Amino acid sequence: MEGRGGKKKGGRYAGAVRAAHGLPFTRAGARDARRPTPCVHFLGGDFNASGPALGALGVARHGWDVLLPRDAPTSKAGHAYDNWLASADAVRGGLRATARVVPRDAAPFFDASDHLPVELELVCAQRADVRED
């Protein structure tokens, strides 16, 4: 699937994960592969760029949503370099993904690293055609 500017959705990541694991990056790719359910992707880590900087780098153009979009300090030095990215289809498909920085006082292992953990909460929207008994 082509994105704006002729760039493939997911960029090099999409090609690598498709080659290594046979997983599509987009809903259209899942339909083409005849997968019963779409595949969603999350990347987390120290990107050495804040949420706004990741946005300026064009991650959305490649099919990613930044989950900590503001400058949320994630290191002892106050830098906002740690983040989660979600494939845009994950968020648009009814999956609510929320990222938050774990406060320093709630992370007793903080001294093990100069970065705070960034928690990712995933909540699936319940489909109307599925009943809980």
GUDREN-736923 format. One record per residue: residue number from 0; residue in one letter; chain; x, y, z of N, C-alpha, C, CB in turn. Coordinates in pm, whole numbers, plus 50000, padded with zeros to 5 digits. Glycine has a CB too. Layout:
REM GUDREN-736923
[pt NUM "a" "A" [X Y Z] [X Y Z] [X Y Z] [X Y Z]]
...
***
This chain:
REM GUDREN-736923
[pt 0 "m" "A" [50084 49883 50000] [50000 50000 50000] [50088 50123 50000] [49904 50000 50120]]
[pt 1 "e" "A" [50066 50211 49907] [50148 50331 49896] [50092 50443 49983] [50156 50376 49752]]
[pt 2 "g" "A" [50179 50515 50048] [50140 50632 50127] [50167 50758 50046] [50216 50637 50261]]
[pt 3 "r" "A" [50149 50873 50109] [50178 50999 50043] [50325 51002 50006] [50141 51119 50132]]
[pt 4 "g" "A" [50352 51064 49894] [50490 51077 49852] [50550 50948 49799] [50572 51126 49965]]
[pt 5 "g" "A" [50466 50847 49770] [50515 50722 49715] [50583 50631 49814] [50608 50751 49605]]
[pt 6 "k" "A" [50582 50665 49941] [50646 50581 50042] [50550 50471 50084] [50689 50665 50164]]
[pt 7 "k" "A" [50602 50349 50099] [50517 50238 50143] [50483 50254 50290] [50588 50102 50119]]
[pt 8 "k" "A" [50359 50217 50325] [50316 50222 50464] [50402 50126 50545] [50165 50188 50479]]
[pt 9 "g" "A" [50452 50175 50658] [50537 50092 50743] [50684 50102 50710] [50495 49950 50734]]
[pt 10 "g" "A" [50717 50155 50593] [50856 50171 50554] [50932 50038 50553] [50925 50268 50646]]
[pt 11 "r" "A" [51058 50044 50591] [51142 49924 50593] [51093 49821 50695] [51287 49961 50624]]
[pt 12 "y" "A" [51032 49870 50804] [50980 49778 50906] [50878 49682 50845] [50916 49857 51022]]
[pt 13 "a" "A" [50785 49736 50767] [50679 49653 50709] [50737 49543 50621] [50582 49739 50627]]
[pt 14 "g" "A" [50835 49577 50540] [50897 49476 50454] [50973 49372 50535] [50991 49543 50356]]
[pt 15 "a" "A" [51041 49416 50639] [51119 49322 50721] [51028 49225 50796] [51207 49398 50821]]
[pt 16 "v" "A" [50919 49276 50855] [50830 49189 50932] [50751 49095 50839] [50733 49274 51018]]
[pt 17 "r" "A" [50722 49143 50719] [50654 49057 50621] [50747 48944 50576] [50607 49141 50499]]
[pt 18 "a" "A" [50873 48978 50550] [50969 48876 50506] [51001 48776 50617] [51098 48943 50459]]
[pt 19 "a" "A" [51020 48824 50739] [51060 48735 50848] [50946 48653 50904] [51122 48816 50958]]
[pt 20 "h" "A" [50826 48713 50911] [50715 48646 50981] [50588 48631 50897] [50683 48721 51105]]
[pt 21 "g" "A" [50588 48685 50777] [50469 48676 50692] [50353 48760 50742] [50425 48533 50681]]
[pt 22 "l" "A" [50381 48865 50819] [50276 48948 50877] [50254 49074 50794] [50310 48986 51022]]
[pt 23 "p" "A" [50131 49102 50755] [50103 49226 50683] [50104 49346 50779] [49967 49218 50611]]
[pt 24 "f" "A" [50126 49465 50726] [50130 49586 50808] [49994 49657 50813] [50236 49680 50756]]
[pt 25 "t" "A" [49916 49648 50706] [49790 49721 50699] [49671 49626 50693] [49789 49814 50577]]
[pt 26 "r" "A" [49550 49682 50715] [49427 49602 50701] [49412 49552 50558] [49303 49685 50742]]
[pt 27 "a" "A" [49446 49637 50462] [49438 49595 50322] [49532 49477 50296] [49472 49712 50227]]
[pt 28 "g" "A" [49651 49482 50355] [49745 49372 50340] [49693 49245 50404] [49878 49408 50402]]
[pt 29 "a" "A" [49624 49258 50517] [49565 49141 50583] [49455 49080 50496] [49508 49178 50722]]
[pt 30 "r" "A" [49374 49166 50435] [49269 49115 50344] [49333 49043 50226] [49178 49231 50292]]
[pt 31 "d" "A" [49436 49105 50168] [49504 49044 50053] [49566 48909 50090] [49611 49138 49999]]
[pt 32 "a" "A" [49614 48897 50213] [49676 48772 50260] [49572 48673 50311] [49778 48802 50369]]
[pt 33 "r" "A" [49446 48714 50307] [49334 48631 50353] [49350 48588 50499] [49320 48507 50264]]
[pt 34 "r" "A" [49399 48683 50581] [49410 48658 50725] [49273 48679 50787] [49517 48752 50791]]
[pt 35 "p" "A" [49232 48595 50882] [49100 48611 50944] [49090 48737 51030] [49068 48490 51028]]
[pt 36 "t" "A" [49202 48783 51083] [49202 48905 51163] [49318 48992 51119] [49211 48873 51315]]
[pt 37 "p" "A" [49302 49123 51129] [49414 49210 51091] [49526 49201 51194] [49367 49356 51076]]
[pt 38 "c" "A" [49643 49239 51153] [49759 49239 51239] [49790 49383 51276] [49881 49170 51168]]
[pt 39 "v" "A" [49818 49409 51402] [49854 49543 51446] [49996 49540 51500] [49754 49597 51553]]
[pt 40 "h" "A" [50064 49652 51493] [50205 49659 51528] [50229 49772 51627] [50291 49677 51403]]
[pt 41 "f" "A" [50319 49748 51722] [50362 49849 51819] [50513 49844 51827] [50297 49826 51959]]
[pt 42 "l" "A" [50575 49960 51829] [50719 49971 51849] [50742 50060 51969] [50791 50028 51721]]
[pt 43 "g" "A" [50823 50016 52062] [50854 50096 52179] [51003 50104 52198] [50787 50039 52303]]
[pt 44 "g" "A" [51048 50218 52246] [51190 50228 52275] [51239 50370 52289] [51267 50159 52170]]
[pt 45 "d" "A" [51369 50383 52293] [51438 50511 52302] [51469 50554 52159] [51569 50502 52391]]
[pt 46 "f" "A" [51388 50645 52107] [51403 50688 51968] [51497 50808 51952] [51267 50723 51910]]
[pt 47 "n" "A" [51547 50861 52066] [51631 50982 52063] [51564 51097 51990] [51764 50952 51997]]
[pt 48 "a" "A" [51431 51102 52001] [51352 51211 51942] [51222 51222 52020] [51324 51187 51788]]
[pt 49 "s" "A" [51178 51343 52046] [51052 51363 52118] [50934 51330 52027] [51041 51509 52169]]
[pt 50 "g" "A" [50815 51325 52086] [50694 51300 52007] [50679 51399 51893] [50572 51306 52095]]
[pt 51 "p" "A" [50688 51532 51920] [50679 51628 51811] [50789 51609 51705] [50686 51769 51866]]
[pt 52 "a" "A" [50910 51574 51750] [51018 51552 51654] [50991 51429 51567] [51153 51536 51727]]
[pt 53 "l" "A" [50934 51323 51628] [50897 51205 51549] [50792 51242 51446] [50845 51090 51642]]
[pt 54 "g" "A" [50695 51325 51488] [50594 51372 51394] [50655 51450 51279] [50492 51458 51466]]
[pt 55 "a" "A" [50751 51537 51311] [50818 51616 51209] [50900 51529 51114] [50907 51720 51275]]
[pt 56 "l" "A" [50947 51414 51166] [51022 51322 51080] [50931 51246 50983] [51099 51222 51166]]
[pt 57 "g" "A" [50799 51256 51003] [50705 51196 50908] [50663 51054 50939] [50764 51198 50775]]
[pt 58 "v" "A" [50661 51014 51067] [50621 50877 51098] [50478 50850 51052] [50635 50851 51248]]
[pt 59 "a" "A" [50390 50950 51057] [50251 50930 51014] [50244 50896 50865] [50167 51055 51043]]
[pt 60 "r" "A" [50333 50955 50788] [50338 50929 50643] [50368 50782 50616] [50445 51018 50576]]
[pt 61 "h" "A" [50435 50717 50712] [50470 50576 50698] [50373 50483 50771] [50609 50552 50748]]
[pt 62 "g" "A" [50260 50538 50818] [50157 50454 50878] [50166 50435 51027] [50161 50324 50816]]
[pt 63 "w" "A" [50237 50524 51099] [50254 50512 51243] [50188 50629 51315] [50402 50504 51280]]
[pt 64 "d" "A" [50130 50603 51432] [50079 50706 51522] [50173 50711 51642] [49931 50677 51566]]
[pt 65 "v" "A" [50210 50833 51685] [50293 50853 51803] [50201 50854 51925] [50376 50987 51794]]
[pt 66 "l" "A" [50228 50771 52024] [50138 50759 52138] [50169 50856 52252] [50142 50618 52190]]
[pt 67 "l" "A" [50288 50910 52260] [50319 51018 52354] [50351 51142 52269] [50441 50980 52451]]
[pt 68 "p" "A" [50250 51211 52219] [50276 51318 52123] [50340 51442 52183] [50148 51357 52058]]
[pt 69 "r" "A" [50316 51469 52311] [50376 51588 52374] [50517 51555 52423] [50288 51637 52492]]
[pt 70 "d" "A" [50585 51659 52461] [50719 51640 52518] [50707 51594 52662] [50803 51771 52511]]
[pt 71 "a" "A" [50690 51465 52683] [50679 51406 52816] [50818 51357 52857] [50575 51288 52819]]
[pt 72 "p" "A" [50880 51420 52959] [51015 51380 52997] [51021 51234 53041] [51066 51470 53110]]
[pt 73 "t" "A" [51113 51161 52982] [51126 51018 53014] [51266 50983 53064] [51094 50934 52891]]
[pt 74 "s" "A" [51351 51082 53085] [51486 51053 53134] [51519 51143 53253] [51589 51073 53021]]
[pt 75 "k" "A" [51623 51105 53325] [51668 51186 53439] [51705 51327 53394] [51789 51119 53508]]
[pt 76 "a" "A" [51754 51340 53273] [51794 51471 53222] [51675 51552 53170] [51897 51454 53112]]
[pt 77 "g" "A" [51555 51492 53172] [51436 51564 53128] [51407 51556 52979] [51448 51705 53167]]
[pt 78 "h" "A" [51477 51467 52909] [51453 51451 52766] [51331 51362 52742] [51577 51392 52696]]
[pt 79 "a" "A" [51265 51383 52632] [51146 51304 52596] [51180 51213 52478] [51025 51398 52561]]
[pt 80 "y" "A" [51268 51118 52500] [51318 51035 52391] [51250 50899 52381] [51464 51015 52407]]
[pt 81 "d" "A" [51184 50853 52487] [51122 50721 52487] [50976 50736 52444] [51133 50653 52628]]
[pt 82 "n" "A" [50928 50641 52366] [50793 50653 52316] [50743 50518 52266] [50786 50758 52204]]
[pt 83 "w" "A" [50616 50514 52233] [50552 50401 52167] [50495 50451 52036] [50440 50337 52257]]
[pt 84 "l" "A" [50511 50371 51932] [50446 50396 51803] [50348 50283 51778] [50552 50407 51686]]
[pt 85 "a" "A" [50233 50315 51723] [50132 50214 51689] [50102 50224 51541] [50001 50232 51774]]
[pt 86 "s" "A" [50085 50109 51476] [50043 50115 51336] [49908 50185 51334] [50036 49973 51270]]
[pt 87 "a" "A" [49889 50275 51238] [49767 50356 51232] [49642 50269 51227] [49771 50448 51111]]
[pt 88 "d" "A" [49650 50154 51162] [49534 50064 51154] [49496 50009 51291] [49563 49948 51059]]
[pt 89 "a" "A" [49591 50000 51383] [49560 49950 51518] [49465 50045 51588] [49690 49932 51601]]
[pt 90 "v" "A" [49495 50173 51581] [49415 50273 51649] [49281 50293 51578] [49491 50405 51657]]
[pt 91 "r" "A" [49283 50294 51446] [49159 50314 51370] [49068 50192 51375] [49192 50347 51224]]
[pt 92 "g" "A" [49121 50078 51412] [49043 49955 51413] [48973 49926 51544] [49129 49841 51379]]
[pt 93 "g" "A" [48961 50024 51631] [48888 50003 51755] [48975 49966 51874] [48787 49899 51735]]
[pt 94 "l" "A" [49104 49967 51857] [49195 49938 51967] [49239 50071 52027] [49318 49852 51920]]
[pt 95 "r" "A" [49215 50089 52156] [49259 50213 52221] [49393 50186 52286] [49154 50263 52327]]
[pt 96 "a" "A" [49492 50260 52244] [49627 50247 52296] [49663 50377 52368] [49730 50214 52183]]
[pt 97 "t" "A" [49700 50365 52494] [49735 50482 52573] [49874 50461 52633] [49630 50508 52684]]
[pt 98 "a" "A" [49960 50557 52611] [50094 50550 52668] [50107 50658 52774] [50203 50567 52558]]
[pt 99 "r" "A" [50176 50624 52882] [50203 50724 52987] [50336 50693 53051] [50089 50726 53093]]
[pt 100 "v" "A" [50402 50797 53094] [50530 50782 53163] [50501 50742 53307] [50614 50915 53157]]
[pt 101 "v" "A" [50567 50638 53354] [50552 50594 53492] [50626 50694 53581] [50608 50446 53513]]
[pt 102 "p" "A" [50558 50753 53679] [50624 50854 53764] [50744 50796 53838] [50524 50910 53865]]
[pt 103 "r" "A" [50839 50882 53863] [50963 50841 53929] [50937 50770 54061] [51053 50962 53953]]
[pt 104 "d" "A" [50841 50819 54141] [50817 50756 54271] [50745 50622 54260] [50736 50849 54358]]
[pt 105 "a" "A" [50688 50591 54144] [50621 50463 54123] [50713 50360 54059] [50496 50481 54037]]
[pt 106 "a" "A" [50833 50400 54027] [50929 50311 53961] [51050 50290 54053] [50974 50370 53824]]
[pt 107 "p" "A" [51041 50194 54148] [51150 50175 54244] [51280 50133 54178] [51110 50073 54346]]
[pt 108 "f" "A" [51274 50084 54057] [51395 50039 53987] [51452 50149 53900] [51364 49915 53902]]
[pt 109 "f" "A" [51409 50274 53921] [51451 50386 53836] [51602 50401 53832] [51389 50514 53886]]
[pt 110 "d" "A" [51670 50372 53941] [51815 50389 53943] [51887 50290 53851] [51867 50374 54084]]
[pt 111 "a" "A" [51818 50189 53803] [51881 50092 53712] [51904 50152 53574] [51794 49967 53700]]
[pt 112 "s" "A" [51837 50261 53542] [51850 50323 53410] [51835 50474 53425] [51744 50266 53312]]
[pt 113 "d" "A" [51879 50547 53325] [51857 50691 53326] [51727 50728 53256] [51974 50764 53259]]
[pt 114 "h" "A" [51644 50626 53225] [51515 50648 53160] [51402 50593 53248] [51511 50582 53020]]
[pt 115 "l" "A" [51289 50660 53244] [51169 50610 53311] [51097 50513 53219] [51076 50727 53352]]
[pt 116 "p" "A" [51028 50415 53275] [50948 50325 53190] [50829 50402 53131] [50898 50202 53270]]
[pt 117 "v" "A" [50790 50362 53012] [50671 50418 52948] [50572 50303 52935] [50704 50483 52807]]
[pt 118 "e" "A" [50463 50316 53007] [50360 50211 53012] [50271 50219 52889] [50275 50224 53141]]
[pt 119 "l" "A" [50231 50105 52838] [50138 50099 52726] [50016 50021 52769] [50203 50035 52600]]
[pt 120 "e" "A" [49900 50083 52763] [49774 50017 52796] [49695 49996 52667] [49691 50100 52900]]
[pt 121 "l" "A" [49652 49873 52644] [49574 49839 52526] [49435 49795 52568] [49644 49728 52443]]
[pt 122 "v" "A" [49333 49855 52509] [49195 49819 52538] [49124 49797 52406] [49124 49930 52623]]
[pt 123 "c" "A" [49066 49679 52391] [48990 49648 52269] [48846 49693 52288] [48996 49496 52237]]
[pt 124 "a" "A" [48794 49764 52189] [48653 49801 52192] [48573 49674 52169] [48620 49910 52085]]
[pt 125 "q" "A" [48471 49653 52251] [48390 49532 52235] [48302 49546 52112] [48302 49507 52362]]
[pt 126 "r" "A" [48305 49445 52030] [48222 49447 51910] [48078 49415 51946] [48275 49346 51804]]
[pt 127 "a" "A" [47987 49479 51874] [47845 49462 51904] [47797 49320 51877] [47763 49560 51821]]
[pt 128 "d" "A" [47865 49248 51787] [47819 49115 51753] [47877 49006 51843] [47854 49085 51610]]
[pt 129 "v" "A" [47954 49046 51946] [48012 48949 52039] [47947 48970 52175] [48168 48965 52048]]
[pt 130 "r" "A" [47892 48864 52231] [47828 48873 52362] [47915 48806 52467] [47688 48809 52360]]
[pt 131 "e" "A" [47915 48861 52586] [47979 48796 52699] [47873 48724 52778] [48055 48898 52788]]
[pt 132 "d" "A" [47895 48598 52812] [47798 48521 52890] [47829 48526 53036] [47794 48377 52844]]
***
